[in-house]
């Protein structure tokens, strides 16, 4: 994770800010009912795309936000670590999750 404002905000404060943003996002999703299995199943069965729209919008907002921070010099893009893509582990994880949905009767 790159610093929010280089040389002004300490690493510890950056982590606290990230934790607060993550907890706030999680609390908002919980209050909106995204933790219920009905929302996830609705996405898989094709009758409720709210979860997909919210997470897609969150991803787009995050990308625009990062590019805005880079543009205004608030973060250095070279300091952001991007994980390598492990396609096989993602496929296996998706199959295990799908199997869990089948066994759970969703």
N, C-alpha and C positions, 0 to 999 in steps of 0.2 A: 504494500500500500504506500503510495506516495504521500508526502506531507500535504496538509490542506493549504497552509501558507508557509512556504519555506522560511526558516530562520526567525519566525515570529511565534508560531505555536509549537510547543514542545511535542515530542513523540507521545508522551503519556496523555496529553490533552487531546491529541489526534485520535488515540484509541478510545478515549472516553466519549468523544463526539461521535465516532463511528458506532460505538455501542449504543448510545442514546438514539441515534437515527435508526439503527436496526431494531431496537426494542419498540420504538414508536411505530415503525412500519408493521412489525408483527402484531402489536396491540390493535392497530387500525384494521388489519386483516382479520383478526380474531373477532372484533366487534362487528365487522361486516358479515360474519358467518362463513368465512372461507375455510375454517377448520372442520366443517362438517363434511362427512363423506358424500352427502347428497350433491354438493357442488362439484366435487371431483367426478362423481359418477355421471352427472349431467353432461360434463364435458366429453367423457368417453362415449356416452350414448348419443350425443349430438343434439341435445335439446336445451342446453344451458352453456353458453360460451362466455359467461361473465368472468370466470377465472382466467381464461385465455386472454381476454381483452385487458384485464387489469394487469397481469404480468407482462404482457406485450407493451402496454403503455408505460409501465415502470421501467422496463428495459430501454425503451426509446428515450424517456426522460433522463435516465442515468447516462446514456451515451451523449445526449445533447449537453447535459450538465458537465460531463468530463471534458468534452471538446470546448465548452465555454470557459471552463477553468484554465485549460491549456492556452486558449486564445488570449485571455487576459493575464497570463503569466502567474496564476495562482498555484498551479502544480506543474511539475516537469513530467511529461509523458514517459520519459525514459526511466523514471523511478517506479512506475507501475509494473508489477510483475504479472505476466499473463501465463497462466498454467498451460502446459502442453495438452493437446487433445488426445485422449485415450479412447478411441472409438470402440474397441472391443469391450472394455469395461463398462462403457455407457450402454451398449447393447445388452450385455449380460445383466446389468442392473435394471434395465427396463423390462427384461423378461422376468426377472425375479419379482419386480413390483406387479407386473401383470398377473403372474401366477398367484401372488398374494390377493389381488382383487378377485380372481376366479375362486380361490379357496374361501375367501371371505363372503362370497355370495353377492358381490356388488354387480 
